[in-house]
Amino acid sequence: MTSLKPYLIRSIYDWIIDNDLTPYLLVDAENSRAVLPVQLIEDGKIVLNIRPQAVHELSLGNSEIFFKARFSGQSMDVVVPISAVMAIYAKENGKGMIFDQEEDVIDEPPPPPSNKSTKPKLRLVK
């Protein structure tokens, strides 16, 4: 099954925008796949304003969030893997959702069942 997280992010984003609020993303900046403005990272985290007036070409995808924005006057392409999103919330009232980071850890799949029968076998002993 696909992850529920990107669908929740899109839904909460829409709810925040529909209520004329400002959507903020709290991101784990230590994620190796994230492309973020390093000058704004604090304690391994960054808060990003993803309001339509603050970003361009916003894409809330299933595996990553992408947008273009200006930081300290410099244009930058920002890439946030869905697994790095810690929360999405409205700046004005804090309503939104915090995500459990442990859910993003990909577990090893269970081993395939062996072809050997697990039924006990009886033999006749004389």
Sequence and secondary structure as in RCSB ss.txt:
>XXXX:A:sequence
MTSLKPYLIRSIYDWIIDNDLTPYLLVDAENSRAVLPVQLIEDGKIVLNIRPQAVHELSLGNSEIFFKARFSGQS
MDVVVPISAVMAIYAKENGKGMIFDQEEDVIDEPPPPPSNKSTKPKLRLVK
>XXXX:A:secstr
   SHHHHHHHHHHHHHHTT  EEEEEETT TT B  GGG BTTEEEEE  TTT EEEEE SSEEEEEEEETTEE
EEEEEEGGGEEEEEETTT  EEE  GGGGS         SS  S       
